[in-house]
Amino acid sequence: KAAEGDTPADMVELVEEKRAELIERLADADDEIAELFLMEETPTAEDFKAAIRRQTIACKFVPVFMGSAFKNRGVQPLLDGVIDYLPQPIEKPNYALDIENDEAPVKVTCKDEDPLLALAFKLEETPFGQLTYMRVYQGELKRGEYIHNVSDGKKVKLNRIVRMHSNEMEEVTRAGSGEVVAMFGIDCKSMDTFSGGDKNLVMSSMFVPEPVMSLAIKPAKNDMRNNFAKALTKFTKEDPTLRLKIDPDTKETVMSGMGELHLEVYIERMAREYGVEVISGRPNVNYKETINKKLEFDWLHKKQTGGAGQYARVIGHVEPIGEEEMKELGKVNDFVNECIGTNIPPEYYTSCEKGSNDAFVEGALVGAELEGVRVVLKDGAAHAVDSSDMAFRICMANAIRDAMKKAQPSILEPVMAVEVEVPSEFQGTVVAGINRRMGLINQSDMNEDGSGLRIEAEVPLSNMFGYSTELRSQTQGKGEFTMEYLKHLPVPRQTQDELAKAYQEEREAA
């Protein structure tokens, strides 16, 4: 238990030594403390606070508090530190993103009289429904008024606004710029932006990366299914990078996310927060497929049954498109209609595009989604009686699927940006481990005193399974790493052949 009083006699020398060290370190970062230090004047407690606040706001360093959530040890000093050292809303500029101008930054004014901009940053399930925590960056929230969710375009009414004091609620009628409040009755996801009507600005990027890993999951017992569904609904609202789908073949629930640890965290949360024990399958890397050469196609779909038949013909080509062009297009695949004349009636153009999109869903090598493919429709033919939307959709899908097999298809795998921090004595072992996992080391920096090392590398996600366990073993538990999705790159030819063979064997067995 913390206690205040005179310094024990046997610790006076140590306390003075540490205080002198604190002043010296602070003088290195803050000019005003440096001036006092050079004049051999002793800074007061207020001088310390003011200096720490100035340099925290300037992002020169970060204050670290000791404590434990167990029995709330150190929580009160931490809260005092928030007040003493963190900036007021008007002391640091905030920027919204203009979604109609490639998310260009727009400075937020933090004035009550300007149009509303607020961010939903936390969701909490309560007996009264979803409680949405929101920070007001600009403008104000008023009870009874309507606000717009920029993410989905829906308009919602503010029926109840509360200010939270730990687990106690204080009813309020308004909240101004810089305030944090909570609301009931707001159906939204975490990181949704709300405005007073302007639909162009968001406080958090609208870009959500595609998942790179999937896991089939199910509750261990049938009586857990209700909580299982509740947990997944909440988690997907909280985290836009977490995706769910039902496998059409196995009818299993498939959870997809940004890596092994990401999925493990949600499985652990289901057990801890909802009492749901989860049975999970083997993690699957989310590969993609592409093509590497231009290929012409001329496909006829002709089917005659008892009544009206099906007839459609499409002519064109498929070609690869690069990453830069995909960014410019704002999509990973493209469909271009270059038809001249009426060999294909214009009312069937949409069906041709739908058929093209159908083919992009599943590649020929491992059944992965396609990306980096442009389909160009040039000509075709129709029948006055037997042609239909469905006939052209089927024809186009089959034409593209056939062309993909012949246009030098390849498999793309997710590559992760990995950052590892370890004590320097483990450098050789850790670097060798990254190399074994086919990682490309981009940078390796020693810290100032030479005691620690930071390694930046690019590693295929398929080679990162079990790395957290390996790193702990290599560094006696002293190493840490983070990783995030970087890009998709072609797999080596041998790996591609192995993946394609395993996929074909799996399909034949099914």
BAGUPA-999354 format. One line per field, with one value per residue (C-alpha): residue in one letter; x, y negated, z. Coordinates in steps of 0.2 Angstrom, whole numbers. Layout:
// residues N
r: c(A ...)
x: c(X ...)
y: c(Y ...)
z: c(Z ...)
//
This chain:
// residues 510
r: c(K A A E G D T P A D M V E L V E E K R A E L I E R L A D A D D E I A E L F L M E E T P T A E D F K A A I R R Q T I A C K F V P V F M G S A F K N R G V Q P L L D G V I D Y L P Q P I E K P N Y A L D I E N D E A P V K V T C K D E D P L L A L A F K L E E T P F G Q L T Y M R V Y Q G E L K R G E Y I H N V S D G K K V K L N R I V R M H S N E M E E V T R A G S G E V V A M F G I D C K S M D T F S G G D K N L V M S S M F V P E P V M S L A I K P A K N D M R N N F A K A L T K F T K E D P T L R L K I D P D T K E T V M S G M G E L H L E V Y I E R M A R E Y G V E V I S G R P N V N Y K E T I N K K L E F D W L H K K Q T G G A G Q Y A R V I G H V E P I G E E E M K E L G K V N D F V N E C I G T N I P P E Y Y T S C E K G S N D A F V E G A L V G A E L E G V R V V L K D G A A H A V D S S D M A F R I C M A N A I R D A M K K A Q P S I L E P V M A V E V E V P S E F Q G T V V A G I N R R M G L I N Q S D M N E D G S G L R I E A E V P L S N M F G Y S T E L R S Q T Q G K G E F T M E Y L K H L P V P R Q T Q D E L A K A Y Q E E R E A A)
x: c(0 7 11 16 30 48 61 68 86 93 86 90 105 97 82 93 103 87 80 96 95 77 81 96 85 71 84 89 71 64 73 65 71 88 90 86 99 112 109 110 92 81 65 49 35 25 41 41 23 23 39 32 16 24 35 21 10 25 27 45 42 28 26 25 15 17 1 -10 -28 -29 -36 -34 -16 -10 -26 -28 -11 -14 -30 -22 -8 -22 -27 -10 -1 -12 -18 -35 -44 -39 -21 -18 -25 -36 -40 -55 -53 -62 -68 -72 -54 -44 -45 -36 -34 -46 -42 -56 -60 -66 -79 -97 -105 -97 -105 -105 -91 -91 -83 -90 -75 -82 -97 -104 -118 -129 -146 -154 -146 -130 -121 -111 -96 -93 -81 -86 -73 -82 -100 -112 -124 -141 -154 -169 -159 -155 -137 -130 -119 -107 -102 -120 -129 -142 -150 -153 -161 -152 -165 -153 -136 -126 -109 -100 -92 -85 -101 -112 -122 -126 -140 -136 -145 -130 -111 -99 -83 -70 -82 -84 -102 -112 -128 -142 -151 -137 -135 -118 -101 -85 -75 -91 -91 -107 -111 -124 -127 -110 -107 -89 -79 -74 -63 -56 -51 -65 -52 -53 -39 -45 -43 -27 -31 -47 -52 -68 -76 -90 -96 -91 -109 -126 -132 -118 -125 -135 -120 -109 -120 -121 -102 -98 -111 -103 -85 -89 -97 -82 -69 -71 -56 -65 -76 -88 -96 -104 -94 -107 -100 -97 -110 -97 -94 -78 -70 -57 -45 -28 -17 -16 -15 -30 -41 -34 -39 -57 -58 -51 -63 -78 -73 -69 -84 -97 -93 -92 -79 -74 -68 -58 -51 -34 -30 -31 -21 -31 -23 -27 -25 -21 -15 1 -3 -16 -27 -41 -58 -72 -85 -102 -115 -129 -142 -158 -171 -190 -195 -185 -166 -151 -140 -126 -109 -95 -79 -65 -49 -42 -27 -17 -17 -4 -6 -5 -19 -29 -27 -32 -47 -52 -55 -45 -53 -60 -74 -73 -86 -80 -94 -99 -116 -130 -123 -125 -141 -137 -149 -137 -121 -125 -127 -110 -102 -111 -105 -87 -89 -95 -79 -68 -75 -65 -49 -43 -28 -34 -51 -46 -53 -45 -37 -27 -38 -46 -60 -63 -79 -78 -91 -103 -119 -137 -153 -170 -179 -166 -155 -158 -149 -145 -138 -126 -121 -117 -108 -97 -93 -88 -78 -68 -65 -58 -47 -40 -33 -23 -17 -3 -12 -2 -6 -3 1 -1 16 16 27 35 43 53 61 74 89 104 112 99 102 110 97 82 89 92 74 67 78 72 54 59 59 67 75 74 81 90 93 102 95 106 114 116 106 91 88 73 72 60 56 44 38 25 10 10 27 22 12 19 31 26 31 47 52 49 60 74 74 70 53 61 57 41 35 20 15 2 -3 8 4 1 15 17 22 37 33 36 24 11 12 10 -5 -13 -11 -17 -33 -37 -35 -46 -59 -58 -60 -75)
y: c(0 -17 -29 -47 -53 -57 -48 -33 -38 -23 -28 -47 -45 -34 -46 -61 -52 -47 -64 -71 -59 -64 -82 -78 -68 -81 -94 -85 -87 -103 -120 -128 -114 -114 -133 -129 -115 -126 -139 -125 -129 -115 -114 -113 -100 -112 -115 -96 -95 -109 -102 -84 -92 -102 -88 -75 -87 -90 -70 -71 -57 -47 -47 -29 -25 -9 0 15 18 30 21 4 2 -14 -19 -35 -42 -37 -47 -62 -60 -61 -78 -84 -79 -76 -90 -99 -97 -114 -111 -98 -100 -86 -82 -74 -65 -71 -55 -63 -69 -54 -56 -72 -79 -94 -103 -102 -118 -112 -125 -122 -133 -124 -108 -92 -79 -65 -48 -32 -24 -11 0 8 20 16 22 7 11 5 -10 -20 -31 -46 -60 -76 -84 -99 -106 -99 -85 -90 -78 -76 -81 -70 -66 -57 -41 -45 -27 -20 -36 -33 -46 -43 -53 -57 -51 -50 -57 -52 -57 -42 -43 -25 -15 -29 -39 -57 -63 -78 -88 -92 -89 -102 -101 -90 -81 -62 -56 -40 -37 -23 -19 -22 -7 -9 -1 -6 -20 -26 -45 -56 -73 -86 -82 -84 -67 -70 -70 -56 -55 -38 -31 -22 -10 8 20 37 51 62 77 88 100 112 110 118 118 133 136 133 123 110 106 91 82 88 78 63 62 63 49 38 41 38 21 17 22 19 30 45 54 68 80 97 109 114 132 136 124 119 102 95 80 70 57 49 64 78 68 57 72 80 64 65 84 80 65 77 88 74 63 74 91 99 113 113 127 120 128 126 108 105 91 81 83 74 78 68 69 65 63 57 70 69 78 83 93 100 105 115 126 133 140 144 125 110 113 104 95 82 79 67 62 52 54 54 45 42 25 18 13 -6 -4 5 -10 -22 -12 -10 9 25 31 21 24 14 15 11 18 8 12 23 41 41 31 17 24 39 29 29 48 50 39 50 65 58 54 72 79 68 76 93 96 111 115 115 108 91 74 66 49 39 45 34 42 33 37 34 43 58 64 67 76 68 81 91 77 70 62 78 86 71 71 90 88 74 83 99 89 80 96 105 90 89 107 102 85 91 90 88 88 73 74 61 54 46 31 38 28 37 29 40 38 37 53 63 54 69 82 70 65 83 87 74 80 98 91 84 66 51 40 22 13 18 4 4 -7 -21 -11 5 15 18 21 17 28 23 37 44 61 72 75 93 94 84 98 101 87 80 96 97 79 82 97 88 73 81 72 55 52 44 43 35 38 30 34 26 33 49 56 72 88 98 110 125 119 115 133 140 128 132 151 151 141 153 168 160 157 175 181 171)
z: c(0 -5 10 11 24 26 16 27 32 23 6 6 -4 -17 -18 -21 -34 -44 -42 -50 -64 -67 -68 -80 -92 -92 -95 -111 -118 -110 -112 -96 -85 -94 -90 -71 -72 -79 -66 -53 -47 -40 -50 -40 -42 -53 -64 -66 -71 -83 -92 -93 -100 -113 -120 -119 -130 -141 -143 -136 -124 -116 -97 -90 -74 -64 -58 -59 -63 -49 -34 -44 -39 -47 -56 -47 -51 -69 -70 -62 -75 -89 -82 -78 -94 -109 -120 -120 -136 -142 -139 -152 -170 -176 -194 -203 -220 -236 -243 -260 -261 -259 -240 -240 -222 -217 -201 -188 -179 -162 -161 -155 -168 -183 -191 -181 -182 -169 -169 -161 -153 -141 -140 -124 -122 -107 -101 -110 -126 -135 -127 -139 -133 -144 -144 -152 -162 -169 -166 -153 -149 -143 -136 -148 -164 -178 -184 -199 -199 -213 -215 -220 -223 -210 -200 -181 -167 -151 -138 -123 -119 -104 -97 -89 -72 -71 -71 -66 -79 -78 -90 -101 -114 -125 -127 -135 -145 -136 -124 -123 -120 -122 -130 -131 -146 -159 -171 -177 -178 -169 -178 -187 -190 -187 -194 -194 -213 -221 -229 -235 -219 -208 -193 -197 -213 -223 -230 -222 -227 -233 -221 -223 -213 -209 -196 -195 -178 -168 -150 -140 -134 -142 -127 -131 -148 -142 -134 -148 -160 -148 -146 -165 -168 -155 -161 -180 -174 -164 -177 -196 -200 -192 -205 -204 -217 -219 -229 -243 -243 -225 -218 -205 -198 -204 -195 -205 -199 -200 -193 -181 -165 -170 -172 -156 -146 -151 -147 -130 -127 -132 -117 -105 -109 -115 -107 -124 -127 -146 -156 -171 -186 -194 -199 -218 -226 -238 -255 -270 -289 -304 -322 -330 -349 -361 -368 -381 -379 -390 -380 -386 -373 -382 -373 -380 -369 -371 -371 -375 -375 -370 -382 -380 -387 -381 -388 -380 -370 -352 -347 -331 -322 -310 -292 -297 -309 -297 -285 -298 -302 -284 -287 -289 -305 -320 -334 -350 -363 -381 -390 -406 -414 -408 -410 -391 -387 -374 -362 -359 -355 -337 -337 -345 -331 -318 -326 -326 -307 -304 -312 -301 -285 -288 -297 -305 -295 -277 -278 -272 -277 -292 -292 -305 -320 -333 -344 -361 -370 -389 -398 -397 -404 -398 -403 -405 -395 -384 -378 -360 -346 -338 -354 -356 -338 -338 -355 -349 -332 -342 -354 -341 -331 -346 -351 -333 -334 -350 -345 -334 -318 -302 -283 -273 -254 -240 -235 -218 -211 -196 -182 -169 -153 -144 -132 -143 -137 -146 -163 -172 -166 -170 -187 -192 -187 -198 -213 -210 -212 -229 -222 -230 -217 -223 -208 -191 -179 -162 -148 -141 -127 -138 -126 -138 -157 -168 -184 -198 -210 -224 -221 -229 -218 -221 -213 -197 -189 -171 -172 -155 -146 -156 -151 -133 -133 -143 -131 -114 -115 -118 -136 -144 -161 -171 -188 -200 -218 -231 -249 -259 -269 -280 -271 -277 -291 -281 -267 -280 -287 -270 -265 -282 -280 -262 -267 -281 -270 -257 -270 -277 -259 -256)
//
